Amino acid sequence: MIKSTRATAKDVARASGVSQTTVSFVLNGAAGHVSEVTRERVRQAARELGYVPNGSAQALRTGASRIVLLNVEGIPTGSSLGNYIRGLDAELAAHHHVLLVLHGHLSSQDLSDVAQAVSARAVIDLADSGRADTITADTGASLIAFSAQAEVPVRYLAGQGHRNIATVLPDTPELQALAGLRERLMRRAVEAADLPGCPTLVLPGDLGAAEERLRSFRAEHPEVTALAAYNDDVALVTLAAMRQLGLRAPQDLAVIGFDDSPHGALFSPALTTVHIDAEALGRISARTALGLPAADATPEPAHVIVRQSG
């Protein structure tokens, strides 16, 4: 069997110390969020190895198709994601492009392969903030939408008189990257508000396990009077566990969610939550992916929907 000695993207990735997806986007001219230092390191490794992109990669570089990929693996399918996709799709359609949404379990290489197979104009990867250097469109606003804006619930809870605030994260492996981002931003927001440290409560989706976890957390942190949840689903698990323990919201613990999902208003007590203008964020991502100005698509500021739980 004859083995080809031609250099591959994997060889370039190994030589330059980056992922294969980063190599693909750099060498195909679609690495808008990769630093210039990293780009040059990849290009240098490719030159030294004699790497030549294949025909599909060349098509990606020239933007031959009018397809934009959106990878949403692991992102909670709440109101914000739906509105984000709606805005992204509408803006792309207005500029005669098509949105292809990927929900499957994709590695960085899988995502790169799909992008090359369809000669994608751009790739927006919401699945893992750890792969942020491989995104071709500006997903900064997208990550803010789905994991950040931590100052909004912190500012609200502090205004209600709470000084000891904890963040509640999901015990879900596929959400760990975004949940970790939220945790860091919550701590930063608490520090900026000159409040005491922000402990973290990780809750499983199972109600019985969540009840035990919350019971232990209360014993360890009796000073905490308010909980800012990762999203509305986590907030509702929190409220359900509180009910099992005989705790009231907001008298014993104030609870605020994130996403303004419709079912939050149907719970008792009705869930206080954070609303974001995700549709505008989708339009911004679409324009950025196409290299168009996005200044006139400024989203409305995130704000708190005040109900009974907080």
DRENDREN-157612 format. One record per residue: x, y, z of N, C-alpha, C in turn; residue in three letters. Coordinates in steps of 0.02 Angstrom, whole numbers, padded with zeros to 5 digits, always signed. Layout:
N
XYZXYZXYZALA
...
//
This chain:
310
+00043-00060+00000+00000+00000+00000+00044+00062+00000MET
+00032+00107-00044+00071+00168-00049+00041+00222-00005ILE
+00080+00250+00038+00057+00302+00084+00080+00370+00060LYS
+00034+00416+00053+00052+00483+00029+00091+00520+00083SER
+00141+00558+00061+00180+00599+00108+00159+00672+00106THR
+00105+00685+00072+00081+00754+00067+00058+00779+00136ARG
+00079+00839+00154+00060+00868+00219-00015+00879+00223ALA
-00043+00868+00282-00114+00877+00293-00127+00934+00342THR
-00190+00954+00348-00208+01006+00397-00191+00983+00468ALA
-00196+00917+00480-00178+00891+00545-00104+00902+00560LYS
-00062+00894+00509+00010+00906+00517+00024+00979+00534ASP
-00011+01023+00499-00002+01095+00511-00026+01113+00581VAL
-00083+01084+00602-00109+01098+00669-00059+01076+00723ALA
-00030+01016+00713+00018+00990+00761+00080+01035+00764ARG
+00103+01057+00706+00164+01097+00703+00154+01167+00732ALA
+00094+01194+00724+00082+01263+00748+00048+01265+00816SER
+00028+01207+00843+00000+01205+00910-00071+01232+00916GLY
-00111+01224+00862-00181+01247+00863-00225+01190+00840VAL
-00291+01202+00839-00338+01150+00816-00339+01148+00740SER
-00364+01092+00712-00370+01086+00640-00420+01136+00612GLN
-00471+01151+00652-00520+01200+00629-00488+01268+00621THR
-00445+01287+00669-00410+01351+00663-00366+01352+00602THR
-00331+01297+00588-00290+01292+00528-00332+01303+00466VAL
-00390+01269+00464-00433+01274+00406-00456+01345+00393SER
-00478+01379+00446-00503+01446+00438-00448+01496+00421PHE
-00389+01487+00452-00333+01533+00437-00312+01527+00365VAL
-00301+01465+00342-00275+01455+00274-00327+01468+00220LEU
-00391+01471+00241-00444+01485+00192-00470+01556+00198ASN
-00435+01598+00237-00452+01669+00240-00515+01685+00276GLY
-00536+01642+00323-00599+01654+00357-00590+01656+00433ALA
-00531+01676+00456-00516+01674+00527-00521+01743+00559ALA
-00580+01773+00557-00588+01840+00582-00571+01850+00655GLY
-00575+01797+00696-00564+01804+00768-00500+01772+00791HIS
-00457+01751+00745-00393+01723+00764-00342+01779+00765VAL
-00301+01782+00817-00252+01836+00823-00202+01833+00766SER
-00173+01890+00749-00125+01893+00695-00063+01851+00710GLU
-00044+01847+00773+00013+01806+00792-00001+01732+00776VAL
-00061+01709+00794-00079+01640+00780-00085+01628+00706THR
-00114+01675+00669-00119+01667+00597-00051+01657+00565ARG
-00004+01700+00585+00063+01695+00555+00097+01630+00574GLU
+00086+01606+00635+00115+01542+00655+00088+01485+00613ARG
+00023+01487+00599-00007+01435+00557+00019+01440+00486VAL
+00022+01500+00458+00047+01509+00390+00119+01486+00383ARG
+00160+01502+00434+00230+01482+00433+00237+01406+00434GLN
+00197+01373+00476+00199+01299+00479+00178+01269+00412ALA
+00127+01299+00381+00104+01274+00316+00158+01281+00263ALA
+00193+01338+00264+00246+01348+00215+00302+01298+00225ARG
+00321+01287+00287+00376+01242+00301+00359+01169+00283GLU
+00295+01151+00291+00274+01083+00277+00253+01074+00204LEU
+00248+01129+00167+00226+01125+00098+00152+01107+00091GLY
+00111+01129+00140+00040+01111+00140+00003+01152+00086TYR
-00040+01118+00048-00081+01151-00003-00154+01134+00010VAL
-00198+01184+00021-00269+01170+00033-00300+01134-00027PRO
-00349+01091-00012-00382+01055-00066-00435+01099-00099ASN
-00468+01071-00148-00516+01111-00186-00574+01136-00145GLY
-00598+01095-00098-00654+01116-00056-00634+01175-00013SER
-00573+01172+00013-00549+01227+00054-00542+01291+00014ALA
-00521+01284-00047-00515+01343-00090-00584+01374-00102GLN
-00634+01331-00108-00702+01357-00117-00724+01395-00055ALA
-00706+01369+00004-00722+01404+00066-00688+01472+00068LEU
-00625+01475+00046-00588+01538+00047-00621+01590+00003ARG
-00645+01570-00054-00674+01618-00100-00747+01633-00085THR
-00775+01597-00036-00846+01609-00019-00891+01592-00076GLY
-00880+01533-00107-00916+01516-00168-00991+01508-00156ALA
-01011+01486-00096-01082+01474-00084-01113+01531-00045SER
-01178+01527-00037-01214+01576+00003-01243+01543+00065ARG
-01203+01498+00093-01224+01461+00152-01185+01484+00213ILE
-01220+01496+00269-01189+01511+00333-01208+01456+00381VAL
-01158+01427+00414-01170+01373+00462-01177+01402+00533LEU
-01224+01375+00571-01233+01392+00641-01232+01327+00681LEU
-01184+01319+00726-01180+01259+00767-01206+01276+00837ASN
-01261+01242+00857-01293+01257+00921-01294+01197+00967VAL
-01250+01149+00955-01249+01089+00998-01242+01108+01071GLU
-01288+01083+01112-01283+01093+01184-01313+01158+01209GLY
-01331+01205+01164-01360+01268+01187-01433+01257+01206ILE
-01455+01279+01265-01525+01268+01285-01573+01298+01234PRO
-01623+01259+01216-01670+01280+01164-01726+01323+01194THR
-01707+01379+01223-01756+01424+01253-01775+01479+01205GLY
-01811+01529+01232-01835+01584+01192-01778+01622+01158SER
-01723+01633+01195-01669+01672+01168-01638+01640+01106SER
-01626+01575+01109-01597+01541+01052-01643+01544+00992LEU
-01707+01532+01004-01755+01535+00949-01758+01603+00917GLY
-01759+01655+00957-01760+01723+00931-01695+01741+00895ASN
-01640+01717+00922-01575+01729+00891-01573+01698+00821TYR
-01595+01636+00815-01596+01603+00750-01644+01638+00703ILE
-01701+01661+00729-01750+01697+00687-01718+01760+00658ARG
-01683+01799+00700-01652+01860+00675-01595+01845+00627GLY
-01555+01795+00643-01500+01775+00599-01525+01753+00531LEU
-01576+01710+00531-01603+01684+00469-01634+01740+00427ASP
-01672+01784+00459-01705+01838+00422-01655+01885+00390ALA
-01602+01902+00427-01552+01948+00400-01513+01916+00343GLU
-01496+01852+00351-01461+01818+00297-01505+01813+00235LEU
-01568+01798+00245-01614+01793+00188-01620+01860+00152ALA
-01619+01915+00190-01623+01981+00160-01564+01995+00114ALA
-01508+01960+00127-01449+01968+00086-01436+01906+00042HIS
-01490+01869+00031-01489+01812-00016-01440+01757+00006HIS
-01438+01744+00071-01399+01688+00097-01444+01640+00135HIS
-01420+01579+00144-01459+01526+00176-01425+01506+00241VAL
-01465+01495+00293-01438+01473+00357-01446+01398+00364LEU
-01392+01364+00383-01393+01292+00396-01375+01283+00470LEU
-01423+01256+00510-01414+01248+00582-01394+01176+00597VAL
-01339+01169+00635-01314+01103+00653-01327+01090+00727LEU
-01358+01033+00742-01375+01016+00811-01335+00956+00837HIS
-01299+00922+00794-01266+00860+00812-01203+00870+00854GLY
-01174+00814+00876-01113+00815+00915-01054+00818+00868HIS
-01027+00877+00858-00974+00888+00809-00908+00906+00843LEU
-00855+00872+00822-00789+00893+00843-00768+00953+00801SER
-00712+00984+00820-00687+01040+00781-00674+01019+00709SER
-00646+00960+00700-00632+00936+00633-00696+00922+00594GLN
-00746+00893+00628-00811+00881+00595-00841+00946+00569ASP
-00838+00997+00611-00866+01061+00592-00829+01090+00532LEU
-00763+01084+00533-00723+01107+00477-00740+01069+00413SER
-00749+01003+00420-00765+00962+00362-00832+00982+00332ASP
-00882+00995+00375-00948+01015+00349-00942+01083+00314VAL
-00904+01129+00345-00896+01195+00315-00865+01190+00245ALA
-00815+01147+00239-00782+01139+00174-00827+01104+00124GLN
-00866+01055+00148-00909+01017+00103-00961+01061+00070ALA
-00987+01111+00106-01038+01155+00078-01010+01222+00056VAL
-00942+01229+00059-00910+01292+00041-00941+01351+00079SER
-00946+01343+00146-00982+01392+00186-00951+01461+00182ALA
-00994+01511+00179-00971+01580+00180-00943+01598+00248ARG
-00974+01571+00302-00951+01585+00370-00978+01531+00416ALA
-00947+01524+00474-00968+01477+00525-00975+01514+00591VAL
-01033+01505+00623-01044+01533+00690-01051+01474+00737ILE
-01005+01467+00784-01004+01409+00828-01022+01430+00899ASP
-01084+01417+00918-01107+01432+00986-01098+01374+01034LEU
-01073+01318+01008-01072+01257+01048-01021+01257+01103ALA
-00967+01294+01094-00913+01290+01143-00873+01355+01142ASP
-00878+01393+01197-00839+01455+01201-00765+01442+01200SER
-00745+01380+01215-00674+01362+01212-00648+01360+01141GLY
-00694+01359+01091-00672+01358+01022-00681+01427+00990ARG
-00683+01478+01032-00698+01545+01007-00648+01569+00955ALA
-00586+01544+00956-00536+01568+00908-00548+01538+00839ASP
-00597+01493+00831-00610+01463+00766-00671+01492+00732THR
-00704+01539+00763-00767+01565+00736-00753+01617+00682ILE
-00787+01611+00626-00776+01657+00572-00818+01720+00577THR
-00875+01715+00610-00916+01775+00619-00906+01800+00690ALA
-00926+01863+00702-00917+01892+00768-00970+01864+00815ASP
-00950+01815+00856-00997+01785+00902-00992+01814+00971THR
-00954+01868+00979-00950+01899+01045-01019+01916+01072GLY
-01060+01947+01030-01128+01965+01051-01169+01903+01067ALA
-01158+01848+01029-01195+01787+01040-01178+01756+01108SER
-01114+01754+01124-01094+01726+01188-01120+01768+01246LEU
-01122+01834+01236-01151+01877+01287-01225+01859+01297ILE
-01259+01845+01242-01330+01829+01246-01343+01766+01286ALA
-01303+01715+01275-01319+01650+01304-01281+01634+01368PHE
-01232+01674+01386-01195+01658+01447-01178+01717+01490SER
-01183+01777+01464-01157+01834+01501-01212+01880+01526ALA
-01201+01946+01520-01246+01997+01546-01258+01986+01620GLN
-01207+01961+01655-01215+01945+01726-01228+02006+01768ALA
-01208+02064+01745-01218+02124+01785-01292+02141+01792GLU
-01334+02117+01746-01406+02134+01748-01440+02103+01809VAL
-01437+02036+01819-01468+02009+01880-01434+02031+01944PRO
-01368+02040+01942-01332+02062+02002-01354+02132+02022VAL
-01359+02176+01974-01380+02244+01988-01451+02246+02015ARG
-01494+02204+01987-01564+02202+02010-01567+02176+02082TYR
-01534+02120+02095-01537+02090+02162-01506+02136+02214LEU
-01452+02169+02196-01421+02216+02243-01469+02274+02258ALA
-01506+02295+02207-01555+02348+02216-01613+02327+02261GLY
-01624+02261+02266-01676+02235+02311-01650+02225+02381GLN
-01587+02243+02393-01558+02239+02460-01517+02177+02473GLY
-01506+02135+02423-01468+02074+02433-01393+02088+02426HIS
-01354+02065+02475-01282+02074+02472-01245+02008+02462ARG
-01277+01954+02479-01246+01888+02471-01283+01849+02417ASN
-01254+01849+02357-01286+01820+02298-01245+01759+02276ILE
-01279+01706+02258-01246+01647+02231-01270+01636+02159ALA
-01229+01602+02119-01250+01584+02052-01266+01510+02050THR
-01318+01492+02012-01340+01423+02007-01326+01398+01936VAL
-01287+01346+01929-01267+01319+01864-01295+01249+01854LEU
-01303+01228+01791-01329+01160+01778-01274+01108+01784PRO
-01294+01050+01805-01249+00993+01809-01255+00954+01743ASP
-01235+00987+01688-01243+00959+01621-01178+00966+01584THR
-01145+00910+01566-01079+00913+01535-01075+00956+01473PRO
-01125+00953+01428-01121+00990+01365-01128+01065+01375GLU
-01148+01087+01435-01155+01158+01448-01098+01186+01490LEU
-01048+01145+01505-00997+01166+01552-00957+01226+01528GLN
-00941+01229+01463-00901+01285+01438-00938+01352+01448ALA
-01002+01353+01427-01040+01415+01433-01057+01429+01506LEU
-01071+01377+01544-01085+01386+01615-01024+01414+01651ALA
-00965+01390+01632-00904+01415+01662-00894+01489+01647GLY
-00911+01509+01586-00907+01579+01567-00955+01620+01610LEU
-01016+01596+01619-01065+01631+01660-01039+01638+01732ARG
-01010+01585+01759-00985+01586+01827-00931+01640+01835GLU
-00885+01644+01787-00832+01694+01792-00860+01765+01788ARG
-00909+01775+01744-00938+01841+01735-00981+01861+01796LEU
-01014+01812+01826-01052+01826+01887-01006+01850+01942MET
-00950+01816+01951-00902+01835+02003-00876+01905+01989ARG
-00863+01920+01926-00838+01986+01908-00891+02040+01922ARG
-00954+02024+01907-01008+02072+01918-01018+02085+01992ALA
-01014+02032+02032-01021+02038+02105-00965+02080+02133VAL
-00905+02069+02109-00847+02108+02132-00855+02181+02113GLU
-00878+02193+02051-00887+02262+02029-00940+02299+02070ALA
-00989+02261+02095-01042+02291+02136-01022+02297+02209ALA
-00960+02280+02224-00932+02284+02291-00972+02241+02341ASP
-00990+02181+02318-01025+02134+02360-00978+02078+02382LEU
-00996+02040+02434-00954+01984+02455-00949+01932+02399PRO
-00905+01883+02408-00894+01832+02357-00957+01797+02335GLY
-00954+01769+02274-01013+01737+02244-01003+01662+02240CYS
-01030+01623+02289-01023+01550+02286-01065+01521+02229PRO
-01050+01460+02210-01084+01428+02155-01121+01365+02179THR
-01184+01360+02159-01224+01301+02173-01236+01265+02107LEU
-01213+01203+02101-01224+01164+02040-01281+01115+02054VAL
-01335+01122+02015-01394+01082+02027-01405+01031+01971LEU
-01417+00968+01988-01436+00919+01937-01509+00929+01918PRO
-01529+00900+01862-01598+00907+01840-01647+00864+01879GLY
-01623+00811+01911-01666+00768+01952-01687+00805+02015ASP
-01751+00807+02028-01777+00847+02084-01751+00823+02151LEU
-01750+00757+02162-01727+00732+02225-01654+00749+02238GLY
-01612+00741+02187-01541+00758+02194-01532+00833+02203ALA
-01573+00873+02167-01569+00945+02174-01588+00967+02244ALA
-01637+00935+02273-01659+00951+02341-01602+00940+02390GLU
-01568+00883+02384-01512+00868+02429-01454+00917+02419GLU
-01441+00934+02357-01386+00981+02343-01402+01049+02372ARG
-01464+01072+02365-01483+01136+02392-01481+01136+02468LEU
-01502+01080+02499-01500+01075+02571-01428+01083+02597ARG
-01381+01049+02564-01311+01054+02583-01284+01124+02572SER
-01303+01154+02517-01279+01221+02502-01303+01271+02554PHE
-01365+01265+02575-01393+01310+02626-01355+01303+02692ARG
-01336+01242+02708-01299+01231+02770-01229+01262+02766ALA
-01199+01259+02706-01131+01286+02697-01131+01361+02688GLU
-01186+01389+02661-01188+01461+02646-01254+01492+02672HIS
-01263+01494+02738-01325+01521+02765-01332+01596+02752PRO
-01277+01629+02734-01279+01701+02722-01312+01719+02655GLU
-01316+01671+02608-01343+01685+02541-01418+01697+02545VAL
-01440+01752+02515-01512+01768+02515-01542+01771+02445THR
-01499+01765+02393-01525+01770+02325-01484+01725+02279ALA
-01520+01695+02230-01489+01650+02182-01501+01674+02111LEU
-01448+01682+02073-01452+01700+02002-01438+01639+01960ALA
-01488+01612+01926-01481+01549+01890-01455+01559+01820ALA
-01423+01506+01794-01394+01506+01727-01447+01521+01674TYR
-01505+01490+01681-01561+01505+01636-01627+01489+01672ASN
-01682+01497+01638-01747+01487+01670-01758+01415+01691ASP
-01733+01367+01651-01741+01297+01669-01708+01282+01736ASP
-01647+01306+01745-01611+01295+01808-01647+01331+01865VAL
-01673+01391+01851-01709+01428+01902-01772+01391+01925ALA
-01807+01359+01878-01868+01322+01896-01852+01259+01936LEU
-01796+01226+01920-01774+01170+01962-01759+01195+02032VAL
-01728+01253+02036-01712+01283+02101-01775+01295+02142THR
-01825+01325+02110-01888+01339+02145-01923+01274+02167LEU
-01920+01224+02124-01952+01160+02142-01916+01128+02202ALA
-01850+01131+02202-01812+01103+02259-01825+01143+02322ALA
-01831+01209+02316-01849+01250+02374-01916+01229+02403MET
-01963+01217+02360-02030+01197+02384-02027+01132+02423ARG
-01986+01085+02399-01978+01022+02433-01948+01031+02503GLN
-01907+01083+02511-01874+01097+02575-01915+01144+02619LEU
-01973+01165+02594-02014+01211+02633-01988+01283+02631GLY
-01948+01300+02582-01922+01368+02576-01966+01409+02529LEU
-01972+01473+02543-02013+01517+02502-01970+01566+02462ARG
-01995+01583+02403-01963+01634+02362-02011+01693+02355ALA
-01989+01753+02369-01920+01773+02385-01905+01780+02459PRO
-01951+01760+02503-01941+01773+02575-01878+01739+02602GLN
-01868+01675+02585-01810+01639+02610-01751+01644+02561ASP
-01766+01639+02497-01715+01646+02444-01748+01678+02384LEU
-01721+01733+02361-01744+01763+02299-01712+01724+02241ALA
-01751+01713+02187-01725+01675+02130-01740+01714+02066VAL
-01687+01722+02024-01696+01755+01960-01667+01710+01905ILE
-01704+01704+01850-01682+01662+01794-01650+01704+01739GLY
-01646+01674+01681-01616+01708+01623-01643+01675+01561PHE
-01676+01714+01518-01701+01690+01453-01773+01711+01440ASP
-01810+01729+01492-01880+01750+01484-01920+01699+01444ASP
-01914+01635+01464-01952+01583+01430-02025+01585+01453SER
-02072+01567+01409-02143+01575+01425-02166+01536+01487PRO
-02137+01476+01498-02162+01436+01554-02142+01464+01622HIS
-02093+01511+01623-02074+01541+01687-02130+01580+01719GLY
-02173+01610+01677-02229+01649+01703-02285+01604+01729ALA
-02284+01540+01712-02337+01495+01732-02323+01459+01798LEU
-02262+01464+01822-02243+01430+01884-02270+01470+01944PHE
-02273+01438+02001-02294+01473+02062-02241+01461+02116SER
-02206+01515+02136-02214+01585+02115-02187+01596+02044PRO
-02218+01643+02009-02195+01660+01941-02123+01683+01943ALA
-02086+01662+01892-02013+01672+01892-01993+01742+01868LEU
-01954+01777+01909-01920+01838+01888-01862+01817+01843THR
-01853+01852+01787-01803+01829+01739-01773+01888+01702THR
-01723+01874+01660-01689+01925+01620-01707+01914+01547VAL
-01729+01967+01515-01746+01966+01444-01691+01998+01403HIS
-01672+01966+01347-01623+01995+01301-01652+02001+01232ILE
-01627+02048+01194-01650+02059+01125-01610+02012+01079ASP
-01625+01947+01084-01586+01897+01047-01595+01902+00972ALA
-01654+01925+00949-01665+01931+00877-01617+01982+00847GLU
-01608+02038+00881-01561+02088+00856-01489+02061+00857ALA
-01473+02020+00907-01407+01990+00910-01396+01943+00851LEU
-01449+01908+00831-01444+01865+00772-01432+01905+00709GLY
-01465+01962+00703-01454+02004+00645-01383+02032+00643ARG
-01357+02049+00701-01288+02073+00705-01240+02019+00683ILE
-01249+01958+00707-01206+01903+00687-01209+01891+00612SER
-01269+01897+00583-01276+01887+00511-01237+01940+00472ALA
-01245+02002+00492-01210+02056+00456-01134+02049+00463ARG
-01112+02031+00523-01041+02023+00534-01014+01966+00492THR
-01051+01911+00489-01030+01853+00449-01023+01871+00376ALA
-01064+01917+00352-01062+01937+00282-01017+01997+00269LEU
-00984+02021+00322-00940+02078+00314-00976+02143+00304GLY
-01037+02148+00331-01077+02209+00324-01076+02249+00388LEU
-01086+02315+00385-01088+02355+00446-01148+02335+00489PRO
-01138+02335+00554-01191+02314+00600-01210+02367+00650ALA
-01183+02427+00642-01193+02479+00692-01266+02498+00701ALA
-01306+02492+00647-01376+02512+00652-01421+02456+00677ASP
-01391+02401+00699-01430+02344+00725-01420+02335+00800ALA
-01409+02390+00835-01396+02387+00906-01455+02357+00944THR
-01444+02305+00984-01500+02274+01021-01522+02317+01079PRO
-01585+02308+01099-01609+02341+01159-01571+02313+01219GLU
-01559+02354+01270-01523+02329+01330-01562+02273+01364PRO
-01525+02225+01390-01557+02172+01429-01591+02203+01490ALA
-01648+02175+01510-01683+02202+01568-01719+02146+01606HIS
-01736+02160+01667-01767+02111+01712-01843+02113+01704VAL
-01872+02054+01696-01946+02046+01698-01963+02028+01770ILE
-01990+02076+01806-02002+02066+01878-02068+02028+01888VAL
-02063+01970+01924-02122+01932+01942-02117+01917+02017ARG
-02139+01859+02038-02146+01846+02110-02083+01817+02143GLN
-02042+01781+02106-01989+01742+02138-01930+01784+02161SER
-01924+01846+02135-01867+01887+02153-01887+01958+02169GLY
//
